[in-house]
Amino acid sequence: MAVGNNPNSPRQKMINLMYIVFIALMALNVSSEVLDGFGLVDDSLKTSISNTSNRNEIISNELQTYYQANPAKAEEWYNKSIQVKKASDDLYDYVSELKERIVKVSDGKDGDIENIRNKDDIEAASRIMLAPINGEGKKLREAIASYRKAMSNMVDDPGKTAIIEATLSTEPPKQVGISRRNWEEYLFENVPVAAAVTLLTKLQSDIRYAQGEVLNNLLSSIDVGDYRVNMIEAKVIPESQIVMRGSQYKANIVLSAIDSTKRPTVYVNGQKLPDENNGLFTVNTGATGTFPVKGYIEMPNSDGSIQRHNFESQYFVTEPNATVAPTLMNVLYAGYANPIRIAVPGIPSGNITATMTNGTLTRNGDVWNALPAKIGTEAIISVNARMADGRMLQMANTPFRVRALPDPLPYLEYTDPNGNVRKFRGGNIAKRSLLEADGIMAAIDDDILNIAFAVLRFEITYPDSFGNMINEPTEGGKFSERQKNYIRNLARGKQFWINRVVARGPDGIERTISPIEVRVN
């Protein structure tokens, strides 16, 4: 057959790798550069879709040619190919419509999917895909399931069926420590428009890939039991076209159809491959960049002549890299277990190890806790990954500044008339709310940190009837009886101060924090 079938095709491996990368990026704070990166991934996927569509068209034309030449032999497979094309086009067009609707919700009725303006809009995808009544997410999942079942039923080979089912799977990944979400929630909840469109483009790529697998199987089924080759084409099949510096690039140089009784001779980049390699080309990578894999295969014909088949491909060598994403940006706080996320694209989390200078780094599931020791001394987190061949590679050395925890703010906690818990940090307050508060509390609560401190002691300062300032101290964070009696006797419009508040945080440091001015309504 003219078109070979390989479940580990470079196209699919490349798409899977890109998909893993941008899903990892989505877990981070998405910057404009990352949003632009989704556009690059989307463009790459569109190129892959174009190539796959061309391949599918070639297979369809061959099926039609077989049917016209021998209708009795090819009619069943040709009719099935028409069904496959229609089902694939219908689902593909449905996904295209969803992409356009998401962009128009984000950018308005004139929104252009090729020029998305509000790439960081995290509501548009949810409105289209996850709306309670008219959400398209469930419909899309069911449409994919129906298409997956139809395509699987067209294929008799269990291995190829497994590939199709895995490619079009709608099972969400395992989610540790959070409530389980369905497929559409996992993909589209709070996802920027740029990422949602790229996810849907990836789905379209999977649809065309599955279509090609089924068409290729139908084409092969016409001549099951026959041995006939009408075209021989040289192929480069790499384990991956993207490798990290220090690892190996591996590729099989093969013919898409060969006679097993004849051994081809392979030349790559001007060098003949040893016969014992059986077409396996291996090269060490010492520098980053794009490198060619070019050559030819010589195959003896039955008449003794030699037929040459040229091939050309390339592979990409990238720097080792890891993503170290602290929830506190590039600052670690001494005496506090700072949560850190560490990931290496394409490497399972179990194969990643990390160490830290100026402190300790411990793992808790998917989250690491960094506990720096000394303020003012830089902490460096080193990440290593175990590769498929068992070697350990250093992926990153990321420095962090180490600072002391900032001072917390004191506050009174009370319940408003609507039953909502409120924090009073100074100013006017109703006497009822003031008496309801049991004492004062302290915490860092600035939308980045949320750390409670223990109040060790404080004073209230108020004027007596002669204008003298009276200090009434207490130990701990609760009002003493003397302090409560004073508050009960306060007249409207009177004021006092809660000051000399001493609190201790998780770093064990005692600090005197700012006072609270209280005026009674």
Buried (B, 14 or more C-beta within 10 A) or exposed (E): BBBBBBBEBBBBBBBBBBBBBBBBBBEEEBEEEBBEBBBEBBEBBEEBBEEBBEBBEBBBEBBBEBBEEEEEEBEEBBEBBEEBBEBBEEBBEBBBEBBBBBBBBBBEEEBEBEEBEBBBBBBBBBBBBBEEEEBBBBBBBEBBBEBBEBBBEBBEBEEBBEBBBEBBEBEBEEEEEEEEEBBBBBBBBEBBBBBBBBBBBBBBBBBBBBBBBBBBBBBBBBBEEEEEEEEBBBBBBBBBBBBBBBBBBBBBBBBBBBBEEEEBBBBBEEEEBEEEEEBBBEBEBEEBEEBEBBBBBEBBEEEEEEEEBEBEBEBBBBEBEBBBBBEBEEEBBBBBBBBBBBBBBBBEEEEBBBEBBBBEBEBEEEBBBBBBBEBEEEBBBBBBBBBEEEEEBEBBEBEBBBBBBBBBBBBBBBEEEEEEEEEBEBEEBBBEBBBEBEBBBBBBBEEEBEBBBBBBBBBBBBEEEEEEEEEBEBEEBBBBEEBBEBBEEBEEEBEBBBBBBBBBBBBEBEBBBBBBEBBBE
